[in-house]
């Protein structure tokens, strides 16, 4: 037998094994902070301070699942959780309805000033949020929206420039012959959008929805500026309030953070196929 052929057969499994080893090492490295958070959430305060041995540092002994129940006794965690869910739902609904429709208008219709309006839309992405923070706050204060949820979800219903840009680029990749064929059959623009073009960009829309979900769930600055009442705080701001009041109780704090992180981790695990596919497709269409 040809020795070179045998050598090539051996190289492929070895290369695959090395690739998997590197990936496993990378996963272990990036999982260390997550493991540290979970391990700390299952310790007592005395265990957190005990760093005499490596085992005591990384292994909770005994495991205190009661820390998670204690979080609900110390703060109104369910209220924070419900507030975050409400904000995520309103933001995602607005982004999913408005951004694809606006992007469709930019990609498929020719109207006076379209390119200028799109240039202005892209220009707003270059403005740092710190520049507009005070003017926007003054506007919302004048109309009485401070200490309400409205400043945290109403802007999403007017479109997000970055998402509109991504979806427009994808719309441009959908053949216009599909629109023309539907028009010949008597379909109107809204029918073409809903039944023909929009299904073609489903991965991109799902990616946008996931982006907005994570951004809203982790948003801290917005609630910090506009929310003053404790019962209206979402999770990110509620955990900050918990830190100020119970800052030395690290196991309880990490238990609260773990419960805040868990929904996002589960969301990614169940939707990672759409997430990766959406990123890949939008990246190719840009």
Secondary structure, DSSP 8 states (H G I E B T S, - for coil): --HHHHHHHHHHHHHHHHHHHHHHHHHHHHHHHHHHHHHHHTS-HHHHH--SSHHHHHS-SS--THHHHHHHHHS-HHHHHHHHHHHHHHHHHHHHHHHHHHHHHHHH---TTHHHHHHHHHHHTTS-HHHHHHHHHHHHHHTT-TTSSHHHHGGGGG--HHHHHHHHHHHHTS-HHHHHHHHHTT--HHHIIIIIIHHHTHHHHHHHHHHHHHHHHT--HHHHHH--SGGG--HHHHHHHHHHHSTT-HHHHHHHHHHHHHHHHHHHHHHHHHHHHHHHHHHHH-
